[in-house]
């Protein structure tokens, strides 16, 4: 076993998924609790959670972890059941294997209860969807959609814009990774219209890009880059010059979450403004910093926009 004694204790979270495939009549029996052995879903949920707790007893080199939470749930289509397992722990190593063990056990339990009526069953597509915490920060499998239980219909109603500020990327000396990462994240949440652009660290170019997006009816604008304390970091001043309403809590939340991972987080000047009825959020320029910062405040965005348009807090 790898020595993790010197590693910091951080919040770790992983989501895994896998599929059970069968003919439509078998899936209907599972969905409606009509299998001869009984209702498969609550038993599969319990099997998955039990497997999470016993992962280190099955895998020889896996560290035993104090699991804070384990959630197993299922989604259906006509010929498959998709199992999801989300595991959370405050630990010195990740919970990937626990999440994968939970999905596998849940699928095996469904298989065991269904095999009596259908011998042509199949398990597959077991993989990690996302993980957070530790040195790697936020990771999400490329192109992976959110599970239905996490999708918020409010995201699907939004129109979004992403602006990358980088002199080097604008000159073609480096590749823009942060902007595409934010576009992928927004797409996974269900945002259907996303405009993106790449500009140098120039106040006039940023001001023009933001106003153009606002005029086109964009609801949410994310900028990445220019939030530090360097001589070319002009994003905070430019946003302030557009006479918007500062929302201090967004920046506070970003820095508080960032400080859990790096002592340099207080140097970030990431902020959020309401500008002409649109929510504009400035994020750090690195792909990891941009995504982690966005994840820290993403849950606030749909509600903020609804409140801004006059909806009640409830």
DARA-V377101 format. One record per run of one state. SS is the DSSP state (alpha for helix, beta for strand, coil for the rest). FROM is the first residue (numbers start at 0). TO is the last residue. If there is no record, write none. Layout:
BEGIN
SS_FROM_TO / SS_FROM_TO
END
This chain:
BEGIN
coil_0_8 / beta_9_20 / coil_21_22 / alpha_23_30 / coil_31_38 / alpha_39_52 / coil_53_53 / alpha_54_57 / coil_58_65 / beta_66_76 / coil_77_78 / beta_79_90 / coil_91_94 / alpha_95_113 / coil_114_120 / beta_121_131 / coil_132_137 / beta_138_139 / coil_140_146 / alpha_147_149 / coil_150_151 / alpha_152_155 / coil_156_157 / beta_158_164 / coil_165_165 / alpha_166_169 / coil_170_176 / alpha_177_188 / coil_189_191 / beta_192_198 / coil_199_201 / alpha_202_214 / coil_215_218 / beta_219_223 / coil_224_233 / alpha_234_240 / coil_241_243 / beta_244_245 / coil_246_246 / alpha_247_258 / coil_259_263 / alpha_264_266 / coil_267_270 / beta_271_274 / coil_275_276 / beta_277_282 / coil_283_285 / alpha_286_307 / coil_308_313
END
